[in-house]
Amino acid sequence: MSSTPMASLTESSTLEFPDNHTKSSACLSVSTSKVNEPLQNLHLASHEVLERAQTAGRSKCSKCSGSRMFYCYTCCSLVGVIEDEIPKVKLPLKIDIIKHPNETDGKSTAVHAKLIAPDDVSIYTYPCIPEYEDKRHEIVLVFPGPDSVTVEDIINRLLRLADRGSLCLQDHHRSAEEPAPKRVKQDTAADGEAPSLKKEAKQGRHKHVLKRVVFIDSTWNQTNKIVTDERLQALLQVELKTRKTCFWRHQKGSPDTYLSTIEAIYYFLVDFHQECLSEEYHGEYDNLLFFYSYMHKLINKAKHAAGKL
């Protein structure tokens, strides 16, 4: 078993579309194609709008005049499709995506998240990073590291950060003449967590403590500059360990646990929904993969036709 960690980093090759496309009935049967298995059983809006746009061909972006298919990855706007036919998803958290300045816009799936969840997703180009210092008890960074935690551990860890910050603030404002009150000693469980915090988290009293999640949009060899930035250093890091990518142009030489950006966002939200909100998942965020799943089907069909799969 590979111990290589997984992170939310973007792909290394430009998103491409076959020039000719027939209706979905002519597409590959995903039930018999092993490469399509990760995208099975998704609750997706109809792809008919994309099929029509694919048949019509590329259109000009009204903002930058670039020739685009489905959307403009530079302007984060839809192109050649009817906006009302593109699904929108309301997320339980705010998503910040920090994009490497050398990363070509057309290589990233981050734009998918912005198009599908425009009210909850923001994209920044490094070195532009929001100020997180005073809110680090309600923000996490999805990136592997020696101190990273799993999604199910997020709430307990953030509660500890919030409690620690509250105590520091009380100490700061307390008069020098005022004696410090005795603090009740809490027993700790085997994993080092106070039972009361674990109970509170389990009961869902603080399940909404997490407000924002940060993802890095970059190839692996460009991540170090961003992840070591002091503005991100204080954030709790979260690692996704059990998901595998099905991206059609996976970075050569890297394990299949290295996800594209949209995959990482989607899988994080699914895990968060189940582990932190303690709710059954019924496809609430599946449409985040609306564009991704369609492109996956198109490109794998082209590869099959060319004998590459």
C-alpha positions, 0 to 999 in steps of 0.5 A: 500500500502506498503511503504517499499523501493526497492533496488538492493540486491541479493537473499538468496538462491543458483540458482538451475536447474532441472536435466532433461529438455525437449524442450521449447514446453514442458515448461509451458505456460507463458501466463497462468501462473500468476507467469510468468507475469513480464517476458512477452513481452521481446525481447530475443535471442533464448534460444535454446543454453541453452536448448541444454546445459540443455539436455547435463548436467553440464560441467567443467569450463576450469578455475577452474574445477568446475561443472557448468551449462551454466556459472561459477559464480566463474570465470564469464565465459561461460561453455558448451555453444557456446559463439556466441549464447549468446547475448551481450548488450551494455549499455548506462552507466557503472555498478559497482556491490559491492558484500558482501564478505560473499555472495556466488557467486552461490547465485547471479544473478550479474554474468548475467550482467557481462556475457551479458554486459562484457564491461560495468559491473564490479564486486568488492568484498567489501572492494574493492570499486573504488574511486568515490570522484572526480566523484560523480556528474556523479555517483549514488548508487541504494539504498533506503534511506531518501534522495534517489531520483527517476530515473526521478530526477537524471539528475537535481540532478546531474546537481546541484552537478556539478554546486556546484562543479564547483563554489567551484573550482572557489572559490578555485582558485580565488585570494584573491585580486580578487573580487568575481563576482555577481551571478545571482539569479535563481528563483526556482520552487515549487520543489526547482529546478532552471527552467533553469536546468529543461529546460536543462534536458528536452531538453536533453542537459545534458542527458548523465551527468550520467556515472556510476551506483553502485549496492550492491549485498548482502542479506538485513541483510548484506547491512549496512556495505557496504552502510555506507562505507564512500566511498559511502556516498557522492553518490546520492542515487536512489530508485526504487519504482514501480517494483516487483520481480519475483525471484523464491527464494525471501528472506523470510519475505521481500516485493516483491519490494526487487529485485534480482541484475539483476532485479534491473539493468534491471529495472533501465536501462529501467527507465533511457532510458525512463526518462533520455534519453527521448527515447521510449523503444524497448527492448534494454536491455531485453537480460540482463534477458536472463539467468534469464528468462530461469531459471525462466521458468525452476524452475517454471515448476519444482515447478508446477510439484511438486505441489508447485505452 
